[in-house]
Amino acid sequence: MSNTFPCKIVTPSQEAFCGEAKYVSFPAWDGQYGMQKGLSPLLSTLAPGSLRIDAEEGGSRWYLIEGGFAHVDSDGLTLVTEGATPAEQLHLDEAKAELAEANARVTSDDKDREKVERDQQIAIAKVALATAAAATGRAV
């Protein structure tokens, strides 16, 4: 009997991943969630951050996700996100530049604060994931 479950990552423009997973770790609004086969039904808001998918045959795939929703039911895990970028497509220098730009936009004006904070969260997660990918040789 297999210990995997179906997993999908869906963005507005594409299906970024569709396959079987042994374990998935994803960022939610209230912390990091981990899922294995048999998890109870769940609906959660995703936070920007790193998502890891472990395959049954070994190895992990990493993605930067940009928020959205996670849905667990009898059909498996579906992650609907605004963006999903495989770690190997991230460039550390570009990620650092995005973080510097987001940090430069910090103001005391409440009008743009939520957007700036979200952009900072995505850039911080991108730098962390790009750094890890570069250290393991998965970066482009």
URGIKA-V605208 format. One record per residue. N is the residue number from 1. RES is the residue in three letters. PHI is phi in degrees with one decimal (999 if undefined). OMEGA is omega in whole degrees, 0 to 359 (* if undefined). Layout:
N:RES:PHI:OMEGA  N:RES:PHI:OMEGA
//
This chain:
1:MET:999:183  2:SER:-73.5:176  3:ASN:-106.3:179  4:THR:-107.7:178  5:PHE:-144.6:178  6:PRO:-70.0:179  7:CYS:-137.9:177  8:LYS:-133.0:169  9:ILE:-118.5:184  10:VAL:-120.8:175  11:THR:-114.6:178  12:PRO:-59.3:185  13:SER:-107.8:184  14:GLN:-165.3:169  15:GLU:-96.6:187  16:ALA:-74.8:179  17:PHE:-154.7:173  18:CYS:-150.2:181  19:GLY:-179.4:179  20:GLU:-91.4:179  21:ALA:-131.2:175  22:LYS:-91.8:180  23:TYR:-153.9:176  24:VAL:-134.1:175  25:SER:-117.7:182  26:PHE:-140.0:181  27:PRO:-84.9:177  28:ALA:-111.9:183  29:TRP:-61.4:183  30:ASP:-114.5:177  31:GLY:131.7:182  32:GLN:-83.7:177  33:TYR:-106.2:173  34:GLY:-124.6:182  35:MET:-132.1:171  36:GLN:-126.2:179  37:LYS:-55.3:177  38:GLY:97.6:179  39:LEU:-65.0:178  40:SER:-65.5:178  41:PRO:-54.4:186  42:LEU:-154.2:168  43:LEU:-134.8:184  44:SER:-141.5:173  45:THR:-80.4:178  46:LEU:-85.8:172  47:ALA:-105.7:173  48:PRO:-62.2:179  49:GLY:162.2:184  50:SER:-92.5:177  51:LEU:-119.9:180  52:ARG:-120.3:175  53:ILE:-119.1:177  54:ASP:-97.5:180  55:ALA:-89.3:181  56:GLU:-62.7:182  57:GLU:-80.9:180  58:GLY:104.7:181  59:GLY:85.4:181  60:SER:-129.1:172  61:ARG:-114.6:181  62:TRP:-115.5:178  63:TYR:-136.2:166  64:LEU:-94.0:176  65:ILE:-112.8:188  66:GLU:-116.5:180  67:GLY:94.2:180  68:GLY:130.7:182  69:PHE:-138.5:173  70:ALA:-113.1:180  71:HIS:-130.7:177  72:VAL:-114.4:173  73:ASP:-147.2:182  74:SER:-65.3:178  75:ASP:-87.1:179  76:GLY:115.4:183  77:LEU:-109.6:174  78:THR:-122.8:177  79:LEU:-110.6:178  80:VAL:-105.5:188  81:THR:-134.6:179  82:GLU:-70.0:179  83:GLY:-161.3:177  84:ALA:-139.5:182  85:THR:-114.9:176  86:PRO:-60.0:183  87:ALA:-55.7:183  88:GLU:-70.0:177  89:GLN:-95.9:180  90:LEU:-85.8:178  91:HIS:-116.9:185  92:LEU:-60.0:181  93:ASP:-62.4:178  94:GLU:-65.0:179  95:ALA:-63.3:178  96:LYS:-64.2:178  97:ALA:-65.3:177  98:GLU:-64.2:178  99:LEU:-65.9:179  100:ALA:-61.6:179  101:GLU:-66.2:178  102:ALA:-64.3:179  103:ASN:-65.8:181  104:ALA:-70.1:180  105:ARG:-85.3:180  106:VAL:-62.5:179  107:THR:-135.3:175  108:SER:-88.8:180  109:ASP:-74.9:181  110:ASP:-68.4:185  111:LYS:-57.6:183  112:ASP:-103.3:188  113:ARG:-59.0:182  114:GLU:-62.4:179  115:LYS:-64.8:180  116:VAL:-63.3:180  117:GLU:-63.8:178  118:ARG:-64.9:177  119:ASP:-60.8:177  120:GLN:-65.6:179  121:GLN:-59.7:180  122:ILE:-64.0:181  123:ALA:-65.0:178  124:ILE:-61.8:179  125:ALA:-64.0:180  126:LYS:-65.7:178  127:VAL:-62.8:181  128:ALA:-62.2:181  129:LEU:-70.4:178  130:ALA:-65.5:177  131:THR:-63.9:179  132:ALA:-64.7:179  133:ALA:-64.3:179  134:ALA:-65.1:181  135:ALA:-68.0:181  136:THR:-99.7:177  137:GLY:81.8:180  138:ARG:-92.3:183  139:ALA:-75.6:178  140:VAL:-78.4:*
//
